[in-house]
Amino acid sequence: MRPRAQVTLHALVLAAGLAMMPLALGIEAPPADASPVGWLLALLALTVGPPFVAIAATAPLLQAWYARVRAGYADGKNPYVLYAASNLGSFLALMSYP
């Protein structure tokens, strides 16, 4: 797929995830006599699922672009440098949390 088509498709995926994100939870609590597990999984799948999938689709796309742009360089075949930077940022954020 050409990069322009990739950008268009990914923008559509992100827009769909944003459009499906709820502004308010209007779902009632589960029945008192039933297990809340199924209700909670359905609630999470409907509210958090689409935006999460849209954001999770970004990592492989960025890796592919990075590998394509850096193809002539020594680190071009190794997009895992991005994972190391991400993990370092997450670790620093975790350590800075009070």
Helices and strands as residue ranges (DSSP letters): H 3-19, H 36-47, H 49-56, H 58-69, H 80-96
